Amino acid sequence: MHALIIDDSRTMRSILARTLAGLGFTTDEAVHGQDALDRLESGAEPDLCLIDWNMPVMDGYTFLTRVRRDDRWRQITLMMVTTESEHGQIVRALAAGAHEYLIKPFTPDALAEKLQLLGLTATEVPA
Amino acid sequence: MTALVRTDSETLLSILEETWTSFVEADSVLLPLIDPPDHYDWTAAVEVDGAWTAVILLSVDHAVARAVTAAMLAVPEPEVVEDDMPDALGELVNVVGGAVKSLMPGPSSLGLPLVARGRLSVAAAPVEAGRAEILWSGQPVRVVVRVPFTEPEEAVS
């Protein structure tokens, strides 16, 4: 499985990349939504995108709606990973096509559980 | 008008604990600090704007900035360069700010974090609505919630 981590924080990308590596994923990183969109346009084929909401240039919600509008990327699983925890925002993201929504702060186990629910991994997080 | 909604220090301590144990050190122990310092080397801030408006500030000394950055990047402390620290502190205040926002009247949105050496001016939010002074790994950490208005008053815990 291959994941694209979309977050403007290098620190958060590092945390997510380590957790995903422990679950058997390979990863690439994008620093905002437009960067991620450019990577998809250039032929990147991730199985999963982890998407922060608040980012400069293009936010995660805009990226989500752009990806869901395009049939070329229909097979990609989209998960918001964000500090935005208001019910209205969660509903908005899920209605726009996000498959899952993970609120920061999260533990590696919480991310693993979400991925397991999505059928993307059966691997336990290493101790 | 945005109400002054106070955040008690126990709630802030709980938010910090969850943030630290998730992203810094799984077995972090955070304790209330009785005699906090006047000055910190780094301040990170994030704005909340909407039905509830506020600025959340996280202040730490250089040693804590280095330690949390090393922990979050999973590198030895000597390998941390100063350029890495604002990003790590910005992410921490972003997570803390999001958790504080989740307890407040909505809808509102988080801004992008801002990090500086020393103090950050928050003239637009002069009223303190919450504070936690804590000790982590023998080092002080401060979180302050500031709001622009003073009435009416409510308490959130």
Contacts between the chains, C-beta under 8 A, distances in Angstrom:
chain1	res1	chain2	res2	distance
A	8	B	112	7.5
A	9	B	87	5.6
A	9	B	90	6.6
A	9	B	91	4.4
A	9	B	94	7.5
A	10	B	73	8.0
A	10	B	84	7.5
A	10	B	87	5.2
A	11	B	69	7.3
A	11	B	72	4.8
A	11	B	73	6.2
A	11	B	84	7.6
A	11	B	87	5.1
A	11	B	88	4.5
A	11	B	91	4.8
A	12	B	91	5.2
A	14	B	72	6.9
A	14	B	73	5.2
A	14	B	74	6.9
A	15	B	23	6.2
A	15	B	72	6.2
A	18	B	74	6.0
A	54	B	94	7.5
A	54	B	109	7.7
A	54	B	110	5.5
A	54	B	111	7.4
A	54	B	112	6.2
A	55	B	112	7.9
A	56	B	112	6.4
A	82	B	98	7.6
A	83	B	94	5.6
A	83	B	95	5.4
A	83	B	97	7.0
A	83	B	98	2.6
A	83	B	99	7.3
A	83	B	101	7.8
A	83	B	110	6.1
A	84	B	98	6.5
A	84	B	109	7.5
A	84	B	110	6.7
A	85	B	98	6.2
A	85	B	99	7.6
A	85	B	101	7.6
A	85	B	102	4.3
A	86	B	101	7.7
A	86	B	102	6.9
A	86	B	106	4.8
A	86	B	107	5.8
A	86	B	108	7.7
A	88	B	106	7.0
A	88	B	107	5.6
A	89	B	107	7.6
A	103	B	98	7.7
A	104	B	22	7.7
A	104	B	94	7.8
A	104	B	95	4.8
A	104	B	98	6.5
A	105	B	18	5.4
A	105	B	19	4.8
A	105	B	22	3.5
A	105	B	23	5.9
A	105	B	95	5.2
A	105	B	99	7.4
A	106	B	22	6.1
A	107	B	21	7.9
A	107	B	22	5.5
